[in-house]
Amino acid sequence: MPVETEITPSTYTPIRAPRGTKISCKSWQQEAAMRMLMNNLDQEVAERPKDLVVYGGTGRAARSWEAYHAIVASLKSLENDETLLVQSGKPVGVFQTHEYAPRVLIANSNLVGHWSNWEKFNELERAGLMMYGQMTAGSWIYIGSQGIVQGTFETFSAAGEKHFSGGDLAGRLIVSGGMGGMGGAQPLAATMTGAAFLGIDVDAERIKKRLKTGYCDFMVTTLDEALRILKNAVRKKENVSVGLVGNCADIIPELAERGVLPDILTDQTSAHDPLNGYVPTGMTFPEALELRQRDPKAYQERSLDSMARHVEGMLRLQKMGAVTFDYGNNIRTFAFQRGVKNAYDFPGFVPEYIRPLFCEGRGPFRWVALSGDPSDIAVTDDLVLELFPENKILRRWIDLARRRIKFQGLPARICWLGYGERAQFGLAMNDLVKKGKIKAPIVIGRDHLDCGSVASPFRETESMEDGSDAVADWPLLNALLNTAAGASWVSIHNGGGVGIGYSLHAGQVTVADGTEMMAKRIERVLTTDPGMGVIRHVDAGYGEAKDFAKKTDVKVPMAK
């Protein structure tokens, strides 16, 4: 790819997805992909939109500005029987396929096994040959921090149910690190469960963004000030969140030294990327950024040392009685490699709290109103409650989300739905678009953290019943099946959430445009996609999945 002119503050033009019913592409399928790509880079949504970074260290929506503009131009000219191919954020080809085929197929950050590591990836990225797609950044379905709020809410609630005899965490203290695109969901998710929350981040701007969007209540610069607010909140059982400007490698060990014991302790710093995500201790934030540019190797060494100290602090607090778990950023692995031999003494969140949901094909299902009108989301909120009135957790979530979630970019919603429920809801939304009760088509997608679309031994597939944690056939089958079923765009990524070489995962997005053709595609995709989660867990030997497959007639030829 030719070297392009550097984007500077004087040449950068903020991006905002079009709203309304007028389209500039040849159908809503292409228009939806274009709007969602643009929405990923909306200043309300992306962490560093000028750099094309959406979230998670360097998770990009496109490889370069030249590639971004080429993608948009390709989508605008793409025929309804053509498919655009995107290789690590760069459009590389258009082929004639058929109307039922995806309009876009995306592959991000994928490397041959022996070379699948950060060192090789960074070398290729510097050469302009690759980009890091994270999960929903490079697949154009990120919806801001709301995208992870509900999953975090579900996890905190599950921890409350398991350890404190109830999902209401009033009078409890949750402590975590990271207030970026993913971690920034934590303060709101915690207070939605009734808890008080302390979030730690070295970047004050990230905390300020959470204050602005209503996700966090206070920002402080000293631990003393944070504890003064939080001790009072815990005593009064008030759900208050505090963002502390500081480094987890300093603050977490200090909490242990002071004997300040969180009820729940986790971490969502971008530790999956020791170079571009995590910030070492012993220097100011600007000094760290300067070292990152000047001497990447020295920076990474200091970053890994800080992770070890961070995890050692977590282990001390766990030993003191804090319910401690890894939230899937691979920090335990890096600490272990740095000599913390008991780094895995605290579990990952999926085997501890989420896997029973995966066995039923349940996971984070999201949708976006392409009209840009929040009233369209209000209609869908009513619809999902009408369709599933018996789901008390869903009702609680939707009620809380309506009151407390501020939309970032295009209005969107997320909730956890399972096999059967997703297809039912998708078809009902398509029907409302057809009848004009929703003003414009709805984009239906999900996180890559889902029931059957990921292989990630330190996160979603940690401690599988049959030892198949590292088997990566499943996300590949998921992507192939969703392509065959007719998703609007499909993606396969390496490394999202935990870093290059540690995961393989797939995503799908399907557009409800009100047509009969899309009704057929929605029913297929929203059955096959969560169905993969059911068969994956049946194959791994989970009794809950076997029972669910029999009850719902999911066909598994050789169920164990």
N, C-alpha and C positions, 0 to 999 in steps of 0.2 A: 504494500500500500504506500502511495507517495506520502512524503512528509508534508503535513499541512501547517498553515499558519496557527500559531498558538492563540488560544482564546484568552483574552485579557479582560479585566473589568470594563474597559472601554468598548470592547467589541462583542462581549457576551450579551445576548438578548434572552431574557427569561422565557421559559416555555410554559405554555398552558394549553391543555387539551381543549379542542372545540367543544362547545355545548350545543344543545338543540337538535333539531331533526334534519337540518340541511347537511348533506355529506359531500366530501370532495373526492371520495374513492368510488369504485364501480359497484360496490355493494356494502351492506353493513358489516359483513365479515371482515373485509379489509379495513373499513373505517374504524371498527372496534379495535383491531390490532394497533392501528396508528394512534388512536386516542389513548390507549392504555400505555403505549410506549411514551407518549408525551406526558401522560399523567405521572409516570414513574419519575419524570424529571421536573415536575412542578416544584417550585420553591417551597410550597407547603408540605411536600411529600419527601423529596430527596434530601439527603444529608449535605451533599456537595454537588448541586446540579451543574455548576460551571465545569466541574471535572467529570461529569457524567456518572458520578458515584451516587448510588441510591441509598445503600446502607451496608453495614457489616464490613467495615474496613475499606475495601476497594470494590465492592459489589456494583458492577456497572450495568447500565441499560443498553449501551452500545460501546464499541471499541474505541471510537474516535468521533469527533464532530463530522468529519468527512463521511464516515460510515453511517452515522445517524441520519444525515441528510439523504444519503443514498437509500437507506431503508425506507424513509418517508416517501421519497420519489417512487420507489419500487411499489410500495403499497398503493399509491395513487393510480398507478398505471396497470396494476395487477388485474388480469381478467378473472372471471368467476369460475374458470376451470383451470387455473394455474396455481402453482405452489412456489412460494419464495423460500429459498434456503439461506439460513443465517448461521455462519460459523464463527463462534466466539465474538459475537457483536458486529460482524461484518457481513453484508449481503453478498453472496457468492454465486447465485444462480437462480433462474426462474425456469420452471419446466411446466409443460402442459400435463395436467393430471385428470381430474374430473370434478364435478360440482360437489360431490360428497367428501372429497378429500380435504384435509386441512389446508388453509390458505398459507400458513407459515409453518415451517419445521426448523427448530432451533437446537443447536448443540453448543454447549459452553464449557470451556476449561477441561475438556476430556483429553487425557494423556494415556499412552500405553503403560501398562502396569509398572514395569521396571523404572520408568521415568516419571511416574506420577508422584511428584514431591514439589515442595515450594521452591527449591533451588532451580529445578528445571523450568517450572512454570514462570518464575520471575525472569529467568533468562529469555524465555520466549516472549513474555509480555514486553520486556524492554526492547526486543527486536520488532515489536509491532505485530506479532503473529497470533496473539491470544489475549483474552481478557477473563477476569474472574466474574462469573455470573451470579455468585451467591445462589439463592434459591429463587425468589420471586423478582429480583432485580433484572436479571438477564432473560426472564421469561415474560416480562411486561404485565405482571399482575400484582405488584406491590400496592398496598392501599394505605400506606402510612402506618403509624404505630398501632392503629386499631387491629391490623392484621394479626398481631400477636397478643393483643389484650385478652381476647377470649380464651386462647390456649393457656395463657398465664393464669387467668382467672380460674379456669378448670383445674390447673395443676395446684394452685394455692388452696382451692376448695377441697380437692382430693386429699391434700396433706392435712388439712383441718379435720376432715372426716376420719382419716386413718389414725392421727396422732392426738387429736384434741376433742374427740367425740362430737363432731359437728362441723359443717362447712363454714359456720359463722366464726370469724376469727377476731371478734371484738375483744379488746384487752390483750391482744397478742402483738408481738413485734417481729416484722420480717425485715431482714437485712440482705442487700444484694449490691453488686457492682454493675456499672454500665448503664448509661442513660441515652444511648444512641437509638438508631432506627428500630432495633429489636428490644433492647433493654429499657428503652424509654416507655414501654408499655407497663412495666412493672409497678410503678407507684400507683397508677390508676387501678390496675387489676387488684393490687393489694388492698387499697381502700374500698374497692367494691365488695371485697369479702368481709369488710369490717375492721381490718387490721390497721395498725400504725406501721409506717414503712420508712426505712432509711436506705436511700440509694446513693452510691458513691461514684463520682466520675471526675477525671482530671480536667475535662474540658467544660468550662463554665457555660459556654455557648449551648452545649447540648442540654444542660439543665434549664437554661433560660427558655429554650424552645419548648420544653415540657411545661414550664410555667405558662407560657403564652397560649398553649393549646388546652390548658386546663387539666393536664395529666398529672401535674405535681403541684403541691400547695406552697412550699417554701424552698428557698435556696439559702444555704449558709456556707460559711468558709472555715468554721472550726468545729471539731467534734464536740466540744463542750456546749456550743450553742445548739447543735443538733440534738444532743442528749437531753438538754433542758426542755426542748419542745416535746420530744418523744416520750420522756418519762411521764410528763404531765398527761399526754394523750393516752398512754397505756393505762395510767391510773384512772382516768375518766372514761375509758373505753371509747375514745374518739378515733375515728378513722382519718388520720392525718398523715400526709407524706412529706418527707424532707429530702431535698437533694443536697448532698454535701460535696463541695469542690475539694477533691483530695484523691490520693492514690490508694487503691485497695490493698496494695502490698504494704502500705503503712497503717491504714485504718483498721483492717481486719485483725492483724496481730495486736494492735493497741486495744481493741475491744476485749481481746482475751486477757491482756495484761491488767486491764481495769476491772475485769470480772463482769463486764456488761454482756449478758447472755441473751441473744436473740432466741425467739421461739422457733423461727424458721430462717435458715441461712442458705443462700445459693449465690450464683454469679452469672451475669450476662454481659461481661466485657467481651470485646472482640478478640478473645485469646486464641481463637482458631488461626489467627494470622499474627505471628510474633513480630513481624516487621511493620506491617501497616495498620494493625488493629490494636494491639496492646501497647501501653506506654510504661516504660520502666520507671522505677522509683529513683530517688537521689538526684533529681534535676527538675527544673521547672518544665511546664508543658512546652513553651517556645524552645527551650534548650533541647528537649527531646526531639521535636520536629526538625531542628537544625542537624542534630546527630543522625537522624534517620536519613537525611539527604546526603550528608557528608561521609558517613561511614556506616553503611547498612549492616555490615557484619558485626561491628562492635555494638550497634544498637540492638540487634537480635540477641546477642549474648546477654546483654543487660536485661533485656525483656524477659528472657527465659529464667534468669536468676530471680527476677521479681515475681514471676509466676510461681516459682517454687516457694518463695516466702509467703505469697498470698495463700497458696494451698495449705502450707503448714499452719497458718493462722486459722483457716477453716477447720482443719483437723483438730486443733486445740479446742475450738469452740464446740465442735461435735462431741469431743470427749467430755466437755463440761456439761453437755446436755442439749445442745441445739440440734433440732432436726435439720440435717444438712444433706443437700443433694446437688449433683451436677446438672446444669440446665443445658447441656449439649454443646458447649463451646470448646471442648477438648482440652480444657485447662489441666485436668488430672493427668493426661498423657504427657504433656510437656513438663509438668512438675515431676512425674515419674522418671522421665528421661534425664531430668536434672538432679536425680538422686533422692527424691522423696519416695521411698520404697513403699510406703503405705498410702500413696495418693488415692488408690481406688477403694479405700476404706469407706468412703461415702458413695452411695449409689447414683446412677443416672435417673433422671426423672421419668423416662418412659417405662422401664421395667418396674419402677417403684409405684407409679400412679396411673399411667395411661394405657398400658397394653391391653387390659380387658376391654377398653373402648375400641381399640384397633381390631380385636377379634370379631367385632360386629360390623366392621366396615365403617366405623364412626371416626370422624376427624374434622379438621378445619375447612369448612365450606364457605366460600365468600362470593359476593356479587356486587356489581357496580352499575350505577345508573348513568348511561351514556348521555342522557338528556342534561345532566348537571343539576337537575332539580331535586332538592331534598325530599319533596313530596312523593317522588317515585319510590324512594326508600321507605317512607312512611307506609305506603301502600303494601310493600313487600313485608314489612314488619307485621302488619295486620294479617297478611296472608299466612305467614309461617306460624303464627300463633293460632290461627283458625284451623290449619291443617293438623297441628300436633298439640292439641289442648292438654293432653295427659303428661307432657314433658315439662315437669316443674322447673328443672334447671334451665331449660330453654326460655321459659317464660320469665324467670328471674333475670336471666342475662339480657333479653330484649328490653325488658322494663328498665333495667339499669343503663343499658347502652343508649336508649332513647334520651335519658336524662343527662348522661354524663359524657358521652362520646361526641367530640367535635370533629366534623368531617375534615379531612385533609385532601385537597384536590377534588376529584370527582366524588360525589356522595357514594358511600359504600357501606356494606354491612357484612359481618361474619358471624357464623354460629356453627356449632358442631352438629352435623347430621350424619346418619348412617345409611347403610345399604337399604334401598327401597325408598327411604325418605328423600334422598337427593333427587331421584328421578321424578318422584311425585311433585316435589316443590318446583323443580325446573320446568316441568310441563305446565304447571299452574301459572308460573310467571310468564311463560311464552304465550299462554292464552290471554293473559291480561294485556300484553303488548299488542296482540292481534285485535283485541276489542277496543284498544285505545285508552284503557284505564291506566296504563303506564305510557308516558309520553314518547319514549324512544326505547330502543332495544336495551336489554340487560346483559352485561357480561357475567358469565358464571365461571368461577375458577376455584382454586384452593391453594393452600400452602403446599410446598413440596414435602413438608413434614406431615405425611398422611399415612393411612393404614397400610397401603400396599405399593407405595411408589418409591421406596428408599431402602438402600442398604447402607447402614452407618453404625459400625460396631461399638462406637462410644456414645451413641445417641439412640436413634429409633430402633435399631436391631441389637442393642446391647443385651447380652445374656438370654438369647433365644433358647427356647426349651430344648431344641435338638442340636444346638451348637452351630447353627447356620448363620451366625451374625454377619460374616463377611461375604456371603453369597450374593453377588451383584446381578444375577440373572433377572431378579424380580423387577427392578425399576426399568430394565430394558424391555421386558415383556409388557410392563405397564404402558410404556410409550408406544410400543408397536400396536398393542390392543386399542389404545385410545385413537391412534391414527386410523386403524381399520374401522373403528366405530364411528368416526366422523367428527372428531373434535375440530374446533376452528383453528387452533394452533397448539402444537405439542413441542415439548422441550426435554432434552436430556443434559444434565449437568454433573460435573465432578466437584466435590469439595464444599458444597454449601453447608453453612452452620459450623462445621468442624475443621475445615481446611483441606487443601489439595491432598489427594491420596487417601483420605479417610472416609469418603462417602461417595456414593453414586445415587442420583435421584432424578425423578422425572416429573414434569408438570403438564397439565392440560387446561385449556380455556375453551369454553363453548358459548356461543352468542345466541341468546334468545331474541330473535328478530320478529317473532309472530307468524312465521311461515310454517306451512305443513312440513316442508323438507327439514327445517330445523327442529320441529317437534320430534321427528323420527330420530334425528341425530342426538338430540338431548336425551331422549329416553335410552338410547343405546349407550352413550358415553357415561351418563350418570348412573348406569347399572354396572357396566364393565369396570369402571374406574374404582369404586369402592368394593366391587366384587373381588378385585385383585387382593385387597386387604384380607378378605375372608379366606380365600383359598391359600394365601401365603401363610396364614396362621393355622389353618387346618393342616397344611403340609408340615408345619413345624411341630405339630402334635398338641395344640392347645384344645382342651376339652370344650371350652366356651365357644370356640370357633367351629368345632365339629357339630355341636348342638345347633348353633345358629345356621350353619349351612344346610343341615337337614330340615330345619324349620322353614327356611326360605327357599328351598329347592335350588341352592347353588350347587352346580355339578362339579364334583371333584372325583375324577376317575379312580385314583389310588389313594384315598384318604387313609392316613395311618391310624 
